[in-house]
C-alpha cells in the first residue's frame, strides 16, 4: 500500500501533470470498488469535468474536479495492492478505473486484491464526506501535529511501539513499511513496550518520522519527475528502505543480518544489533 511520502509525491506530481485537463473518457471495471454514486451517475458526473488538483488526507487521495461550476471531489482509498499507472495504453490486471483526458493522456487505478475504494461527491455532499467514509475515528495527520501533541496522544496507548505507531487512532499516515524504517532510524526495537520509552526517545521518534518522510517525499518526487512512472513503488522502496523487506540482508549501519518476523500477515524487519531489545530474553 502506498504510504504518506508516496501519496504526497504522487498527488503533487499528478496535480502538475493534470491541472486544467478535461476528462473525455471514463471506463470502469470491477464495480464493487466504486462505492458511490451509482455507476451511471458516477460516469456522467466525471465525463467532461475539469481536473483542478489532487491532495492527500491521511492515507487517502482526494481529487478536486469541477463540472459546469459544480464542484466535485473524487475520494480514493488505497488497499494493499492499489496503484496508479500514468499514460499506459494497455490496461493493467484488475484495472478498476481509467480516465482519459483531453490531451489523450490517461490515468489508471488498478487493484489486484480489489481492496481499494472510490467515492465521488458533489458540493452538496462534501460536508458529509468524512462521516460517510471514515466510520472509525482517525487521529490527526502525523505531519500536521506538534511534538507536544504527539507526546500527549501516544501516552493514551499501550502495547509494543510498532503496533502503536501504526494505529490510525494515534496519527494518520504511518503504515507497516515506514514504521519499520522510522524505528530503525530512531534505534528503537519494534517490540519495545511503549511504557519503557522515555520522553527523549518519544521526541526522537517524532523527529525521525518527520525527517524520514520529508526525505522520502523529496526522493520519490525526483524519481517521478525523471521517469514519469507512477507504478514504481518497488523501485522507490528498494532504493529508500534500509530494513523493511530486507530480512536476511546485511544492515547498512553495522553489517549484521537484518531480522524478519511475520505475524498477523504483516512483516516486521529490524536490526537486533542497532535496535537493542529491552527484554534480554528476546531472540
Backbone bond lengths (Angstrom), bond angles and torsions (degrees), N, CA, C in turn:
res aa  C-N    CA-C-N  psi(-1)  N-CA   C-N-CA  omega(-1)  CA-C   N-CA-C  phi
1 X - - - 1.459 - - 1.529 109.45 -
2 X 1.344 117.54 131.46 1.466 118.38 173.98 1.522 109.78 -60.29
3 X 1.330 115.97 139.46 1.459 119.93 179.33 1.530 109.61 -114.05
4 X 1.311 116.40 -174.26 1.455 122.45 -166.85 1.532 114.64 -48.99
5 X 1.339 120.85 -53.35 1.471 119.01 -177.02 1.526 112.55 -61.98
6 X 1.331 116.34 -37.71 1.464 120.90 -179.71 1.525 110.78 -67.57
7 X 1.330 116.42 -43.33 1.462 120.27 -180.00 1.526 111.56 -67.01
8 X 1.337 116.62 -37.38 1.473 119.91 175.96 1.528 110.04 -60.79
9 X 1.322 116.19 -47.54 1.462 120.73 -177.68 1.531 111.02 -66.22
10 X 1.331 116.89 -43.02 1.467 120.83 -179.55 1.522 111.06 -63.56
11 X 1.334 117.35 -43.19 1.465 119.91 -177.82 1.526 111.14 -63.51
12 X 1.318 117.25 -41.40 1.467 120.36 179.79 1.528 111.21 -70.11
13 X 1.328 115.79 -37.72 1.460 120.93 178.91 1.533 110.62 -63.77
14 X 1.342 117.06 -47.48 1.460 120.25 -177.71 1.527 112.01 -71.24
15 X 1.329 117.42 -31.44 1.464 119.57 174.20 1.522 110.13 -61.86
16 X 1.315 116.00 -43.10 1.464 121.15 178.84 1.530 111.25 -63.95
17 X 1.320 116.95 -40.13 1.461 121.89 -176.63 1.530 112.66 -76.18
18 X 1.344 116.74 -36.65 1.463 119.55 -165.85 1.530 115.00 -114.09
19 X 1.299 118.99 -4.88 1.457 120.77 -178.56 1.536 110.70 -56.03
20 X 1.341 115.90 124.65 1.463 121.32 -179.88 1.516 114.44 89.99
21 X 1.327 117.59 -8.99 1.468 121.42 -179.40 1.532 110.88 -73.38
22 X 1.339 116.31 146.21 1.463 123.34 177.81 1.531 109.08 -103.21
23 X 1.334 116.14 132.98 1.471 120.71 177.26 1.530 109.09 -77.65
24 X 1.343 115.80 121.25 1.471 120.78 -177.43 1.523 113.00 -107.26
25 X 1.339 116.87 -19.26 1.468 120.02 177.76 1.525 109.25 -142.17
26 X 1.324 116.13 141.65 1.465 122.33 176.69 1.523 107.93 -130.96
27 X 1.324 116.15 118.88 1.465 120.98 177.19 1.522 108.97 -120.57
28 X 1.329 116.86 132.14 1.465 120.69 -179.53 1.523 110.54 -125.78
29 X 1.332 114.23 146.47 1.465 122.90 178.90 1.529 107.23 -142.26
30 X 1.327 117.16 160.89 1.474 120.42 178.54 1.535 109.94 48.81
31 X 1.298 114.92 67.00 1.460 122.35 -164.28 1.522 114.77 -69.64
32 X 1.320 117.63 -10.57 1.470 118.61 177.83 1.526 111.99 -65.80
33 X 1.316 118.06 -21.90 1.470 121.47 -179.32 1.528 110.67 -75.12
34 X 1.328 117.09 -29.41 1.463 120.98 176.12 1.524 107.56 -82.61
35 X 1.336 116.19 104.83 1.460 121.49 -170.46 1.531 113.43 -86.15
36 X 1.329 117.03 -33.45 1.461 120.39 -173.99 1.515 108.58 -159.02
37 X 1.340 118.96 138.53 1.467 128.82 -3.22 1.519 110.80 -85.58
38 X 1.324 117.43 -161.65 1.455 121.66 174.85 1.523 109.17 -59.29
39 X 1.317 116.05 150.79 1.457 121.52 -169.44 1.530 113.45 -55.12
40 X 1.321 117.70 -45.03 1.468 119.95 -178.68 1.527 111.17 -61.66
41 X 1.330 116.53 -43.25 1.466 120.76 178.69 1.529 110.55 -67.56
42 X 1.324 116.68 -38.54 1.461 122.20 178.11 1.522 110.36 -56.68
43 X 1.319 116.34 -48.77 1.467 120.76 -178.87 1.520 111.27 -68.22
44 X 1.318 117.45 -42.42 1.455 121.98 -178.43 1.524 111.35 -61.32
45 X 1.334 116.05 -43.94 1.464 120.30 -179.65 1.533 111.91 -66.24
46 X 1.336 116.77 -40.65 1.468 120.00 -177.89 1.527 112.67 -71.98
47 X 1.315 116.75 -38.19 1.461 120.39 -175.87 1.528 110.68 -64.31
48 X 1.318 115.87 123.58 1.454 121.22 -179.73 1.516 114.68 86.90
49 X 1.338 117.51 -1.66 1.463 119.92 179.59 1.531 110.57 -79.91
50 X 1.330 115.16 155.48 1.470 121.29 -178.53 1.527 109.80 -101.82
51 X 1.320 115.45 131.78 1.463 122.32 176.54 1.522 108.56 -77.12
52 X 1.348 116.22 121.44 1.464 120.09 179.47 1.525 111.32 -100.39
53 X 1.329 117.00 -58.06 1.461 119.61 177.03 1.520 110.15 -162.62
54 X 1.322 115.12 162.86 1.463 122.21 175.09 1.523 107.53 -122.38
55 X 1.336 116.54 140.61 1.457 119.67 177.01 1.518 110.10 -146.02
56 X 1.323 114.87 162.67 1.456 121.70 -176.49 1.523 110.82 -97.99
57 X 1.324 115.93 141.86 1.457 121.73 170.51 1.521 106.67 -134.59
58 X 1.358 115.90 105.69 1.466 119.09 -172.65 1.511 109.25 63.26
59 X 1.340 116.83 -124.24 1.459 120.87 177.11 1.529 111.14 -109.02
60 X 1.345 115.09 30.43 1.458 121.95 174.93 1.520 108.78 -116.57
61 X 1.332 116.45 155.03 1.456 121.57 172.16 1.513 109.25 -114.76
62 X 1.331 116.10 134.53 1.456 122.32 178.48 1.516 109.00 -116.44
63 X 1.333 115.51 136.49 1.460 121.62 178.08 1.519 108.71 -114.01
64 X 1.323 116.25 121.24 1.461 121.02 174.35 1.517 108.95 -86.10
65 X 1.341 115.54 124.84 1.457 122.73 179.48 1.527 108.78 -125.81
66 X 1.325 115.29 165.80 1.460 119.47 174.81 1.523 108.63 -144.93
67 X 1.348 115.17 133.41 1.465 120.06 177.44 1.525 108.85 -134.10
68 X 1.327 115.81 115.04 1.460 121.44 179.17 1.529 110.84 50.49
69 X 1.329 115.29 47.47 1.469 124.51 179.05 1.529 113.24 69.43
70 X 1.319 117.09 9.34 1.466 121.01 175.68 1.525 109.04 -96.90
71 X 1.337 118.53 112.95 1.471 120.29 177.41 1.532 111.25 -69.29
72 X 1.322 116.06 137.71 1.460 122.84 177.79 1.520 108.99 -130.02
73 X 1.317 116.35 151.10 1.460 120.41 172.48 1.524 108.99 -130.74
74 X 1.327 115.41 123.78 1.457 122.97 174.64 1.519 107.57 -95.39
75 X 1.310 116.85 119.52 1.467 123.30 -173.24 1.524 107.63 -107.98
76 X 1.338 117.55 119.92 1.466 122.11 -173.99 1.520 110.34 -118.27
77 X 1.322 115.92 116.69 1.461 122.08 176.57 1.519 109.96 -103.44
78 X 1.315 116.55 133.78 1.461 121.27 -174.19 1.522 111.62 -98.67
79 X 1.338 115.58 135.51 1.451 121.60 168.67 1.519 109.26 -94.06
80 X 1.320 116.69 -173.12 1.465 120.90 -176.90 1.519 111.97 -59.43
81 X 1.341 117.48 -37.72 1.467 120.19 -174.58 1.524 113.02 -109.72
82 X 1.321 118.31 12.85 1.474 120.79 179.35 1.526 110.68 -72.92
83 X 1.331 116.31 136.20 1.459 121.07 -179.58 1.529 109.67 -148.16
84 X 1.332 115.91 157.63 1.455 122.98 167.88 1.523 108.99 -100.30
85 X 1.327 115.94 150.14 1.469 121.83 168.34 1.523 106.79 -131.01
86 X 1.310 115.73 142.51 1.461 121.09 -173.55 1.520 110.29 -118.37
87 X 1.349 115.28 125.46 1.461 120.52 171.55 1.508 115.95 77.21
88 X 1.328 118.73 3.80 1.464 120.63 -178.10 1.528 110.90 -75.94
89 X 1.318 116.32 133.89 1.464 120.88 176.34 1.530 110.12 -78.26
90 X 1.316 115.80 -38.54 1.462 121.36 -177.07 1.518 110.61 -85.62
91 X 1.327 116.19 135.58 1.457 120.56 177.80 1.519 110.80 -70.40
92 X 1.330 116.22 143.55 1.458 121.49 176.19 1.522 109.33 -83.36
93 X 1.334 116.17 162.69 1.461 120.35 174.19 1.521 108.80 -59.73
94 X 1.319 116.57 136.36 1.468 123.82 -179.19 1.539 111.62 56.06
95 X 1.323 115.81 43.69 1.460 119.30 170.76 1.523 108.62 -66.02
96 X 1.311 116.53 130.93 1.461 122.53 -179.48 1.526 111.01 -99.61
97 X 1.339 116.09 -43.81 1.457 120.68 -175.51 1.521 109.81 -143.29
98 X 1.328 115.30 134.78 1.461 120.70 173.76 1.523 108.27 -127.49
99 X 1.324 115.63 124.34 1.458 121.97 176.41 1.524 108.82 -111.70
100 X 1.331 116.35 128.11 1.459 121.36 175.62 1.528 107.50 -110.60
101 X 1.342 115.68 137.10 1.455 120.84 -174.11 1.526 111.32 -109.28
102 X 1.321 115.28 169.71 1.460 122.37 -175.96 1.521 111.76 -56.30
103 X 1.312 116.28 -33.17 1.469 120.46 -179.87 1.525 112.31 -79.13
104 X 1.347 117.02 1.53 1.464 125.60 -177.71 1.527 112.85 75.14
105 X 1.323 117.24 5.35 1.465 119.78 171.23 1.520 108.16 -74.76
106 X 1.335 116.82 158.42 1.464 120.11 -177.08 1.519 110.73 -137.72
107 X 1.319 114.72 150.44 1.459 122.65 177.42 1.520 107.89 -125.83
108 X 1.344 116.05 125.45 1.460 121.99 -177.64 1.525 109.32 -115.30
109 X 1.320 115.92 134.98 1.462 121.83 171.18 1.523 106.72 -111.89
110 X 1.348 116.61 116.23 1.463 119.86 -179.44 1.521 109.50 -124.49
111 X 1.320 115.98 155.22 1.458 120.63 -169.52 1.535 109.03 -155.59
112 X 1.334 115.76 97.79 1.468 120.83 -173.34 1.521 113.04 -59.28
113 X 1.345 117.57 -36.00 1.467 120.47 -179.46 1.528 113.32 -97.99
114 X 1.322 116.30 -1.81 1.472 122.07 178.63 1.530 111.75 55.07
115 X 1.322 116.23 42.92 1.462 121.76 179.19 1.530 112.80 -101.36
116 X 1.326 116.95 -5.75 1.451 120.32 179.16 1.522 110.77 -77.99
117 X 1.326 115.82 -179.50 1.462 119.76 -179.64 1.527 109.20 -155.67
118 X 1.335 114.89 144.92 1.459 121.18 -177.40 1.530 109.18 -133.10
119 X 1.346 115.34 131.95 1.457 122.04 175.31 1.515 108.60 -127.67
120 X 1.329 115.70 149.85 1.463 121.20 173.66 1.521 108.09 -127.81
121 X 1.343 115.99 124.14 1.461 122.09 -177.09 1.516 110.33 -118.88
122 X 1.344 116.24 141.78 1.463 120.68 171.27 1.523 108.78 -87.97
123 X 1.336 116.13 174.29 1.461 119.65 -177.07 1.527 112.26 -61.63
124 X 1.322 118.02 -30.09 1.461 121.14 -178.78 1.524 112.26 -70.59
125 X 1.342 115.97 -18.89 1.465 120.31 -176.39 1.519 113.30 -107.83
126 X 1.333 117.21 -5.05 1.460 120.99 -173.00 1.528 111.93 -58.98
127 X 1.322 116.86 -38.97 1.469 119.59 -179.16 1.533 111.75 -65.61
128 X 1.331 116.66 -24.82 1.462 120.78 -179.44 1.530 111.35 -87.32
129 X 1.314 116.99 -8.04 1.449 121.32 -169.70 1.525 114.53 -57.38
130 X 1.323 121.00 -52.04 1.463 119.18 -177.50 1.522 113.61 -59.12
131 X 1.342 117.79 -43.35 1.461 119.75 -178.62 1.514 111.43 -71.50
132 X 1.320 116.75 -28.33 1.457 119.89 179.89 1.518 111.49 -72.33
133 X 1.335 116.75 -29.17 1.459 120.43 -175.30 1.522 111.60 -103.57
134 X 1.304 117.17 -50.41 1.461 121.22 -174.15 1.526 109.82 -89.75
135 X 1.316 116.48 88.51 1.462 119.22 -177.19 1.527 112.12 -81.23
136 X 1.339 117.33 -3.13 1.458 121.25 172.55 1.523 108.98 -122.61
137 X 1.286 116.16 148.73 1.457 120.53 -174.30 1.526 111.39 -70.92
138 X 1.317 116.42 127.87 1.454 122.65 177.28 1.523 109.22 -100.91
139 X 1.315 115.76 144.56 1.447 120.21 173.71 1.516 110.23 -75.13
140 X 1.333 118.62 173.11 1.462 121.85 178.82 1.523 110.92 -67.89
141 X 1.309 115.18 159.85 1.453 120.34 178.03 1.522 109.79 -61.58
142 X 1.321 117.07 134.12 1.461 120.89 -174.97 1.528 112.38 -62.99
143 X 1.324 117.74 -27.00 1.461 120.65 -179.57 1.524 113.21 -85.28
144 X 1.322 116.93 -5.82 1.465 119.38 -175.38 1.522 113.28 -105.49
145 X 1.329 118.35 -5.27 1.470 119.83 -174.77 1.528 111.27 -103.88
146 X 1.323 114.55 161.63 1.461 121.60 179.47 1.531 109.91 -88.45
147 X 1.311 115.27 167.94 1.460 120.91 176.16 1.525 110.86 -60.16
148 X 1.310 117.25 -44.77 1.469 120.42 -179.10 1.521 111.70 -61.50
149 X 1.328 116.68 -40.00 1.471 119.71 178.78 1.523 110.52 -67.81
150 X 1.325 116.88 -39.22 1.465 120.60 177.91 1.528 110.24 -61.34
151 X 1.327 116.44 -46.24 1.469 120.44 179.08 1.524 111.33 -61.54
152 X 1.318 115.93 -41.52 1.458 120.62 -179.61 1.521 111.44 -64.35
153 X 1.316 116.64 -41.13 1.464 120.68 -177.51 1.526 111.62 -71.73
154 X 1.327 117.09 -41.07 1.463 120.03 -174.47 1.521 111.74 -69.58
155 X 1.327 117.42 -24.11 1.469 121.15 178.05 1.526 112.43 -64.92
156 X 1.319 117.14 -19.50 1.460 121.56 -176.51 1.531 112.82 -82.17
157 X 1.339 116.33 -5.97 1.458 120.12 -174.97 1.522 111.63 -110.67
158 X 1.326 114.58 156.14 1.456 122.00 176.81 1.524 109.35 -125.05
159 X 1.334 115.62 160.29 1.453 119.91 175.86 1.511 113.02 113.33
160 X 1.328 115.69 -169.03 1.462 122.22 -178.26 1.524 109.89 -75.94
161 X 1.327 115.33 145.01 1.454 120.71 -169.74 1.529 113.05 -61.20
162 X 1.337 118.88 -37.37 1.463 117.75 -179.58 1.523 111.07 -66.42
163 X 1.313 116.40 -41.93 1.467 120.11 178.94 1.531 110.44 -60.86
164 X 1.330 116.37 -43.32 1.465 121.01 -179.59 1.527 110.57 -65.75
165 X 1.322 116.76 -42.99 1.463 121.90 -175.89 1.530 112.05 -61.48
166 X 1.330 117.18 -30.85 1.467 120.83 -177.75 1.527 113.18 -93.63
167 X 1.323 117.81 2.18 1.468 120.07 177.54 1.529 109.59 -73.35
168 X 1.337 116.97 123.88 1.465 119.16 -179.50 1.520 112.44 -69.56
169 X 1.338 116.23 -15.42 1.467 118.62 175.38 1.533 111.26 -73.26
170 X 1.336 117.32 -24.37 1.477 121.29 176.90 1.514 109.72 -75.23
171 X 1.328 115.55 -65.62 1.462 122.39 175.04 1.522 107.77 -144.64
172 X 1.289 115.46 156.38 1.455 120.40 179.06 1.525 109.15 -99.70
173 X 1.331 116.37 130.17 1.458 118.90 173.59 1.515 116.01 127.49
174 X 1.343 119.25 -13.62 1.466 120.85 -178.72 1.521 109.62 -103.00
175 X 1.315 116.54 122.30 1.457 121.77 178.66 1.519 111.79 -110.41
176 X 1.315 115.99 -174.26 1.464 122.22 -174.54 1.523 112.87 -60.16
177 X 1.329 116.20 -45.49 1.469 120.38 -174.59 1.526 112.09 -65.23
178 X 1.326 116.53 -52.67 1.463 119.34 -177.36 1.522 112.41 -71.65
179 X 1.344 117.28 -24.10 1.471 119.13 174.81 1.524 110.31 -61.22
180 X 1.344 117.35 -41.52 1.468 120.72 176.22 1.529 110.88 -58.06
181 X 1.333 115.37 -44.33 1.462 120.11 -176.97 1.528 111.98 -69.48
182 X 1.311 116.96 -39.80 1.468 121.13 178.55 1.520 110.44 -61.86
183 X 1.325 116.68 -46.83 1.467 120.93 -177.73 1.528 111.37 -67.82
184 X 1.322 116.67 -34.17 1.463 119.99 177.15 1.532 110.53 -64.87
185 X 1.333 116.52 -47.17 1.458 120.37 -178.90 1.530 110.89 -66.61
186 X 1.320 116.42 -32.16 1.468 120.13 179.73 1.526 112.35 -84.08
187 X 1.337 117.37 -5.09 1.469 124.13 179.66 1.538 111.87 61.22
188 X 1.327 115.13 40.95 1.459 121.09 178.68 1.521 109.28 -116.22
189 X 1.316 117.16 127.98 1.459 122.27 179.61 1.528 108.87 -65.84
190 X 1.348 118.70 132.71 1.472 120.75 -174.42 1.519 115.03 -63.45
191 X 1.348 117.34 -22.58 1.460 120.09 -177.66 1.533 112.58 -101.38
192 X 1.324 115.38 18.01 1.460 120.32 174.79 1.523 109.99 -72.06
193 X 1.319 116.68 130.73 1.463 119.31 176.10 1.520 109.04 -66.54
194 X 1.296 116.32 136.21 1.461 121.05 -174.67 1.529 112.47 -60.52
195 X 1.329 117.35 -25.93 1.472 120.73 179.55 1.524 111.84 -69.36
196 X 1.337 117.04 -14.64 1.463 121.02 -179.61 1.530 112.72 -90.80
197 X 1.319 117.30 -2.31 1.463 120.63 -179.70 1.528 110.23 -93.28
198 X 1.323 116.06 131.28 1.462 119.10 178.61 1.529 110.48 -88.91
199 X 1.320 116.88 177.48 1.461 123.07 -174.91 1.525 111.88 -60.35
200 X 1.347 117.13 -40.23 1.466 120.38 -179.59 1.522 111.61 -66.28
201 X 1.339 117.05 -35.54 1.462 120.21 178.90 1.522 111.17 -70.76
202 X 1.326 117.46 -37.38 1.463 120.86 176.00 1.528 110.10 -63.89
203 X 1.338 115.91 -40.73 1.464 120.06 177.56 1.532 110.88 -63.72
204 X 1.312 116.38 -42.51 1.464 120.36 178.66 1.525 110.96 -62.79
205 X 1.324 116.44 -39.49 1.454 121.91 177.95 1.533 110.75 -60.98
206 X 1.308 115.93 -46.03 1.465 121.73 -179.55 1.529 111.26 -63.19
207 X 1.323 117.00 -48.76 1.462 120.63 -178.43 1.526 111.66 -66.79
208 X 1.321 116.91 -35.58 1.465 121.08 177.35 1.517 110.34 -63.56
209 X 1.319 115.93 -41.86 1.460 121.17 178.09 1.521 110.66 -58.52
210 X 1.309 117.38 -49.66 1.465 122.06 -179.46 1.531 110.84 -60.23
211 X 1.338 116.14 -48.33 1.462 120.65 -176.97 1.524 111.91 -65.24
212 X 1.338 116.16 -42.08 1.460 120.62 -179.02 1.522 110.92 -64.99
213 X 1.319 117.02 -43.73 1.460 120.51 -179.45 1.526 111.43 -66.38
214 X 1.324 117.18 -40.23 1.466 120.26 177.54 1.530 110.90 -61.80
215 X 1.337 115.73 -44.85 1.473 120.66 -179.94 1.527 110.80 -64.24
216 X 1.331 116.50 -44.87 1.469 120.61 -178.12 1.528 110.89 -64.11
217 X 1.320 116.92 -43.35 1.469 119.32 179.43 1.526 110.98 -62.58
218 X 1.321 116.86 -41.68 1.465 121.21 179.23 1.532 111.01 -60.77
219 X 1.340 116.42 -46.64 1.464 120.46 -178.83 1.527 111.77 -65.46
220 X 1.346 116.72 -44.33 1.464 120.77 -178.15 1.524 110.48 -65.80
221 X 1.326 116.86 -40.48 1.466 120.68 177.93 1.521 110.54 -59.44
222 X 1.314 117.11 -42.85 1.465 120.70 177.98 1.522 111.63 -62.63
223 X 1.340 116.57 -42.73 1.469 119.91 179.17 1.521 111.68 -64.57
224 X 1.338 116.30 -41.16 1.463 119.72 178.89 1.520 110.84 -62.59
225 X 1.306 117.04 -46.10 1.461 120.77 -178.79 1.526 111.88 -66.12
226 X 1.333 116.41 -26.85 1.469 120.71 -179.53 1.524 111.99 -83.70
227 X 1.337 116.60 -40.76 1.468 120.73 -171.85 1.523 115.02 -102.37
228 X 1.341 117.91 -23.64 1.469 122.70 -173.77 1.531 112.11 59.36
229 X 1.337 116.39 27.87 1.468 120.16 179.29 1.521 109.89 -113.37
230 X 1.338 115.02 109.58 1.459 119.66 179.17 1.515 112.12 -78.18
231 X 1.328 116.07 -34.43 1.460 121.01 -173.17 1.526 109.90 -88.40
232 X 1.333 115.84 60.26 1.463 119.92 -170.73 1.522 111.09 -135.58
233 X 1.332 115.95 32.14 1.458 120.48 -173.95 1.527 112.51 -61.12
234 X 1.332 116.90 -38.35 1.469 119.19 -178.96 1.516 111.21 -60.78
235 X 1.326 117.10 -39.13 1.466 120.51 179.68 1.523 110.01 -66.76
236 X 1.354 116.73 -46.64 1.468 119.46 -179.64 1.512 110.06 -55.80
237 X 1.327 115.22 -48.61 1.459 118.96 -173.66 1.523 112.56 -71.47
238 X 1.313 116.79 -32.94 1.467 119.53 176.72 1.518 110.25 -62.02
239 X 1.318 115.94 -38.93 1.454 121.18 -179.44 1.530 112.32 -77.73
240 X 1.330 116.09 -37.60 1.464 120.91 -174.20 1.519 113.86 -83.07
241 X 1.338 116.37 -43.17 1.456 120.50 -168.34 1.526 112.31 -77.80
242 X 1.321 114.26 144.27 1.462 120.71 178.81 1.520 112.38 -106.71
243 X 1.358 117.45 -24.01 1.468 118.98 -179.83 1.527 113.67 -131.53
244 X 1.317 118.97 -35.95 1.469 119.70 -172.80 1.526 111.69 -63.07
245 X 1.336 115.33 128.62 1.463 124.42 -176.62 1.529 112.73 59.94
246 X 1.336 115.78 25.83 1.460 119.95 177.47 1.523 110.86 -119.43
247 X 1.331 116.02 28.13 1.454 120.43 176.89 1.515 111.90 -57.85
248 X 1.324 116.37 134.29 1.461 121.10 -178.18 1.513 114.05 91.49
249 X 1.327 117.25 -14.67 1.464 121.09 177.41 1.530 109.47 -87.87
250 X 1.321 115.66 170.21 1.467 120.41 -179.56 1.521 110.90 -82.97
251 X 1.315 115.52 137.07 1.463 121.46 176.35 1.525 109.29 -65.67
252 X 1.342 116.14 134.38 1.463 120.57 -179.01 1.523 112.43 -68.30
253 X 1.339 117.12 -20.40 1.461 119.99 -177.07 1.523 112.98 -93.03
254 X 1.347 117.21 -43.46 1.462 118.77 -173.83 1.529 113.91 -117.86
255 X 1.319 117.06 -12.38 1.457 120.60 178.20 1.520 114.64 85.35
256 X 1.322 118.31 -5.81 1.461 121.49 178.48 1.531 110.02 -77.41
257 X 1.335 116.12 169.72 1.464 120.57 -176.87 1.532 110.84 -77.62
258 X 1.325 116.71 133.63 1.464 122.26 177.16 1.525 109.58 -75.09
259 X 1.310 116.48 133.52 1.467 122.19 -178.94 1.522 111.12 -85.72
260 X 1.318 115.56 154.10 1.451 121.51 179.17 1.523 109.24 -139.56
261 X 1.330 116.67 124.99 1.457 122.22 178.56 1.522 108.00 -129.90
262 X 1.347 116.46 131.95 1.454 120.78 179.62 1.511 109.71 -114.03
263 X 1.327 115.98 126.95 1.466 122.11 177.66 1.515 108.87 -148.73
264 X 1.328 116.01 138.88 1.470 122.00 -179.86 1.525 111.89 53.44
265 X 1.338 115.54 40.88 1.472 123.49 176.80 1.530 113.34 65.39
266 X 1.340 116.56 15.88 1.460 121.00 176.94 1.526 110.10 -120.91
267 X 1.313 115.55 138.21 1.460 121.08 178.92 1.526 108.65 -96.74
268 X 1.336 115.81 133.87 1.461 121.79 173.47 1.520 108.20 -116.41
269 X 1.324 116.07 124.61 1.461 121.82 178.30 1.521 109.99 -117.55
270 X 1.328 116.13 139.77 1.460 121.01 -178.30 1.524 109.29 -162.46
271 X 1.326 115.61 165.39 1.464 120.93 174.62 1.524 107.95 -106.86
272 X 1.313 116.45 115.15 1.471 119.32 -175.50 1.525 112.37 -71.88
273 X 1.340 116.72 -9.21 1.461 119.78 178.19 1.534 110.94 -94.30
274 X 1.322 116.93 -37.66 1.463 120.01 176.81 1.523 111.50 -81.85
275 X 1.322 116.71 -28.35 1.467 122.45 -179.34 1.530 107.92 -113.41
276 X 1.315 115.81 83.62 1.465 121.17 -173.51 1.532 111.25 -66.00
277 X 1.345 117.53 130.73 1.469 120.05 177.49 1.525 111.71 -73.51
278 X 1.329 117.06 147.01 1.463 121.81 175.66 1.522 109.52 -79.83
279 X 1.326 115.09 -30.94 1.456 120.30 178.59 1.521 108.00 -89.04
280 X 1.326 117.91 112.63 1.462 122.01 -174.98 1.524 111.87 -69.34
281 X 1.314 117.71 -15.23 1.469 121.07 177.70 1.521 112.81 -85.13
282 X 1.348 116.02 -6.95 1.455 118.46 179.88 1.524 109.33 -71.13
283 X 1.312 116.51 135.54 1.480 121.60 -176.59 1.529 110.08 -67.37
